[in-house]
């Protein structure tokens, strides 16, 4: 089956060999997708079995949202409200969501996850990573990952999210559980392992132990770091060769240098900084230093309850001083790099045919028209 997306006014390919600038922009273009794979990119007027006429609209690769916690029950609107009244975010609400999620049935969690993914897709996300981390015991973590794996290939085991009540005061015993029986039960359902390296969560040695155990079990490595203050997260992620270190809100010069000299992607989650009233990270500085950057939603009920990558793009442009082109690239190709994928985040022959048609003449409208649902149509997505 072949499909042509035709009469595209402005096409973002993210392939500089196909068009202008780093985004590889082509005007008056068409994209032919055969059996889900991009077959060709060329001038308007190509023929295929099916045709979408965009009437001069902008088309770009589907967003690659490389950081979400979508499998959860309950909400924490009240916590958000108190935060907006001045109470700081400290991650303590993770245990509230853990209680609600443990109490939900498989069917309930599947329905909730499917609804959030439908929302993400309607907002243009075609690749979505999903972490566990609201189970915090062996059976629950494995259950949440099984549910996540029913929707996406990009699943992440995050038993090391916080220490659960049952292990209060015994964090090292909990780390042993995570590295032993929990990892054994979860690894078959996960591609990645992650840990929350932060005061109040896990220290560098504990995170190192978790990630090394995950590596030995065949998982790829990612890390939450430098969210609430400076700390060892970024340096640890670079030392261990993590695919990505996420948050990066508080960075020292040494952290920026370490990122710039590494293959570890700096993944910014600006909707989190918005929702926790934190300062925004200095994305400009990290990009200028030469690091690879990604933008992701971090959709979760506590620190960032949004699936909108367009919102993240608008924040990155307004408050992290990325250009619109840089922000769009970070939300597509950057996310793909954070997931070590070269088949998504671009529209080039051989890549996945995951595309978004905007109700707008250019990708600049994603930041220029914040809060406006500009996604007209989404093609392909989620599975390889
Ligand atoms: O990435 N930082 C840790 N985990 C999530 C927050 C989860 C929550 O508050 O429920 C985050 O912000």
Boltz pocket constraint, residues with backbone or C-beta under 6 A from the ligand:
constraints:
  - pocket:
      binder: B
      contacts: [[A, 69], [A, 91], [A, 93], [A, 94], [A, 97], [A, 161], [A, 196], [A, 224], [A, 227], [A, 272], [A, 298], [A, 300], [A, 301], [A, 302], [A, 303], [A, 304]]
      max_distance: 6.0
